[in-house]
Amino acid sequence: MRPAEPCPIIDAMSDVGVLGGSSALGWSVGFLEAPVADVRDHLLLWRRETGVAFEVYDDLPGWPECLAALLPLESPWKAELVVPHGVWTMYVNNQLGGGDPAEATTSIANHLGGRWVVATHHPLSAAGNAATELWLGGPTGEPPLHHVRSVAAVAEDGRWTWHADGPVQPFERTGAYAAATVADRLTRRMLVEYLDALGIAVDDAARYGDASVIRRLGQPAR
C-alpha cells in the first residue's frame, strides 16, 4: 500500500448526490453504525488480505464533490469511498450501474457488531428498470447477514414487483404499501424519511465528514 497522498484532479460535477442523482454514481449506498476509522481499518485489512495492490487517498474535496473520486464507474468495481455521517459511516463503490455496497456493508458491520443499512434509489430508465429499496440489519437480525427488515419496489423491463420481509419498523408508512401502483409504495421521499428516522440525513451535506477513497490497482489473487 502506498502512503496516503492527494487525490488526482477531480472534475467538478453539478447535481451530485446519492440515491438517484443525475448520474448513476451513488444510486446504491451502505451505512454502517460504526466509527469511520474502524470501518476504514477493517476495509484496508480485508483488501490487503486479497493480495492486491491499492492506493488510499485522504485529501478529497468535501461532500458531495468527493463522490467524483469514484469515477469512472466500472465492472468489476475498483474504488471504494468511506465517509463519516454522525454515528454512521457511509460506504459506496464504483460498480457500474450505481454501486454494489451490500457485501462490504453487511460483512464489516456484522464484524464490528453494529447495525447496517443498504439503501437504493435507481430512477426509472428508458428500458423500464428501476429500484427503491431499504435493507436493515444488525446484531439482533437473522444470520448469516443478520437481516432485520427489507422493503423494495423493483422494476425489470417494465414489470414491477414488491418485496417486504421482516418485522415492520416504527418509522414505516405502511399505508402506502397498499397503493395500486407498486412504484408509489416506496418512493425516494419515503426512503429519505426512513433513513432520517435512523439518524441518517442523506441529503444534508453538513452531516458528512472527510472522505477516504481506496482504489484497487489490480485484481485479487486467486
Secondary structure, 3 states (H helix, E strand, C coil): CCCCEECCCCCCCCCCCCCCCCCCCCCEEEEECCCHHHHHHHHHHHHHHCCCCEEEEEECCCCCHHHHHHCCCECCCCEEEEEEECCEEEEEECECCCCCCHHHHHHHHHHHCCCEEEEEEECCCCCCCEEEEEEEEEEEEECCCCEEEEEEEEEECCEEEEEEECCCCCCCCHHHHHCCCHHHCCCHHHHHHHHHHCCCCCCCHHHECCCEEEEECCCCCC
